[in-house]
Amino acid sequence: MSDDVRDQPGGGEEDQIIVMNGNDPVFFWQPSTQQALRALSEAPLRGASGELSDTPLLAHAEGRRFLSYLVICALPEGDVLKDAGGEASFHGAVGLAPEWSSGPLRDVASQRWVTACLLQTLNKLGMEVEVLMTGRHRSLGERPDASASDYTTPDATMFGNLFHADGAVAFSCTDTAATTTCDIDLSRHMAQRLCDQSPTCGVTPLGPCDRSCTDVDGHPSCRSPEGDRYAEAISTYVHSTLSLGLPMECSP
């Protein structure tokens, strides 16, 4: 049976900005995985015959799963890449770097958008949880999907650059609005999803988002501890039912 991303994270009939979170942080941060990711960025994702460019990540299930998230983040809905043998299919969904299909990923803004999306797919428990991604990229704009209105519980904002010349940088902050309003610990309610404060997730936690990010036209613009500004930040919300009894009036 062939692998098919429609049976894996992010596929199916959902709105494109609703993505399945469940990427394994341990595999994600392995030096070999990051090296393979950077090597892929040096060439088009689509090979000369239309297949996914050759990469060692295709050799095992964990690598193919990682690639499924990568293609979901980078390419738009309708773009499909297969491995050279036609055994695995990888479906685009969000479309944060469509130019990567035909050329190397050299634009810094596109690198940062793909990074933010990939970081948002991390899940410290390896559980699959749907998240609604929002940000100022045109591909993350509002779409007419009724189910999106059910994703009301704030999660985290992530940003960074996995392709940085001096090494990967990855940051996260936590939206504390509901915590302040309702006097609750969201980390307890969000145990199935959170991958922002856990050391095993490999992302540098920056605490509450109001310390690192500002709202610009309804979307986050964030700052690293070194002072670098990232307009390419993605915030997430989870379905209200994941709040485990959190009253709707406490979900901003």
N, C-alpha and C positions, 0 to 999 in steps of 0.2 A: 504494500500500500504506500502510495507516495505521500510525502509531507505536503500540507497545503495550509497557508497562513489563514485561510478562511476558517480553519478548524483550530486556529491558534490565536495568540493575542491580537486584538484589534480588528479582526475580520468581521464579516457578516453585514447585517442590515443597519447597524448603528450609525449615527452621525459620525463623521470623520474625526471630530475632536474628542469623542469618547473612546478612550484607548484602554486596553486591558493591561493593568500593571501586574508584573509578576517576574521580572527579570532577576536572575540570581546574582547578587552582588559579588559573591566569591568568584564566580567564573568571570563576571564582568571586569573585575579589577586585576585578574591574572595578567602578568606582564606579556604573556603570549597573546592574550586576547587584545590588549591595547595595542600591541605591536601590529597585529593583523589589521586592526581598525585603521591605524595610521597608514599602513601600506595600501589599503583599499582607497584611501582618500587621495592617493597620488595618481589615480587612474579613473576613467569612467566606471560607474557601477555596472553599466551594460557593456558586455563584450561585443566583439565584431559581429558575432552571429546572433546577437540579441540575448545571450545568456548572462547570468550573473558572473562578473569577473571572478576568475579563479582565486580562491583563498583557502588557507588551511582550516578555516572555520567550518567549511562544508564537510569536513571529514567525520564529524560526530554530532550527536543530537544536540548537545549544549550549544555548540557553535552555530548550528542551523537555527536554533531558537533565538540566539543573539542576533543573527542576521535578519530574522523575521521582524524584530523590533527596529532594527536599523532601516530596513526598507519601508516599514510603516511610517517612521518619522521623516525620512528624507523624500520619498516620492509620493506623488498625488494618487488619489483613487483612480483605478483603471490601469495604472502601470503594473505590469507583472514581470518578474524575472524568474527564470528557472536555472537550475544548475545544468552543467554541460550534459549530463546524462538524462535530464528531464525527470528526475526522481523527486525533486523538491521544488515547490513554487513559493515565491515571496511576493506579496501583494502590497503595493503602496496604499497609503491612506491619508496621512496628514499633509504631506507635500511641502516640507520646510526647506528643501534644497533640490528642486526638480532639475536644476542644471547639472547635478552630480550624475545623472543618467548618461550624459554625453561627454562629460569632461571631468577633470580632477576637481576635488572640493577645495578650492583655494581661497574663496571669498570668506573673510573672517566672520562676517555677520552670519553667513550660512553655517559655518562651523559651529558657531555659538548656538544657533537655533537647534541644530541637530543634537548638540550636547545637552541642552536643556530638556529636550524631549526624551532622550535616552535616560537621563538621570531620573526623570519622572516615572520611568517604567520599572525602576528598581523596587524590590520588595524584600525586606530582610527575612521574611518567613517563606519566601518562594510561593506565596499564595497569589491567586489571580483575582484582582479586584479592579473593577472598572473605575476610571477616573476621567473627569471632564477637564481638559486642558484649555487654558485661556492665556492670551498674550496679544501683543500688538502686531504680530505677523498676520498678513492678509489671509493666510490659510487657517488661522485660528479665529476668524471672525464668526459672528453668530450665524447659525444656519437654522432653517425651519425644521427642527426636530423636537417634537413635544417632550420626548424623554429627557432632553437636556435640562428642562425646568425642574427635574427631580434631584439634580445634583447640586445641593444647597449647602452641604457641610464643608467648610474651608479646610484645606489640608496644608499645603506647603508651596513655597516658591523656590525654584531651582535655576541655577545659571552657572556658566563656566565655559571652558573650552578644552575638550579632550584632544584637540589637534594642535595645541599651542606648541610653538617651536621649543620652548624651554621645559616642556612637560605638561601633563594634564592638570587642569585646575577645575575643581568642582565645589560648589557652595549651595547651601540650602538655608532657608529661614522658615519659621513657622508662623502661620496666620493665627494670631491669638484673639481675634475679635470675639469669637463665641466664648472663649474662656473668660474674657473680661466681663461680657454681658451676663453670662449664666453661672459664673463661678464654678466651672467644672474643669476637669483635666482631660483635654481632648485626646491626649496620648493614650489614655485608658480606653476611650471609646473607639479609637482608630487603630487599635493594635494589629488588625489584619492588614493595614495599608502602610502605616508610617515607615518611611525610610529616610528620615531627615536628621534625626538625633542619634540614631544607632551607629556606634563605631564600625560595625560590620558592613555598613553600607558604603564606606569609603568616601563619603561626602563631608566636607567641612561644615559643621553646623554654626550658624551665626546668631542663633537665638530668635527672638521675635522679629518679624519682618519690618516693623516700623523703625528698627535700628539700622537696617541696611538698604531698604527699598522705599521709594516714594511713588505715589500714584501720579501717572502722567496720562491724562485723557482716558482714565479708567483702566490703565494697564500698569504693571510694575516696571520700574526702572531701578536697577539695583547697583550696589557698589561693593566691590571686594574689599577685604581688610587692607589691601595695598593701595586702595583708592581708585582702581580701575572701574569704569562705569559700564554696565551691561544693560542696554535696552532690550537685549535678547533674553528675556527672562520669562519663564512659563510658570503660572500658578495652577494649582489643581483643586478640584472639589470632588467629593465623593457623594454617592447616593445617600439621601437622607436616612434610608433604612439601616445604613451602616453605623449610624450614631448610637445604636443600641438603646433606644428609648429617649434620646435627646429630643425635647419638645421642638416642634417646627418653629415656634417663635424664637428659639434660641439658635436657629440656623440662619446666619445672615444671608 
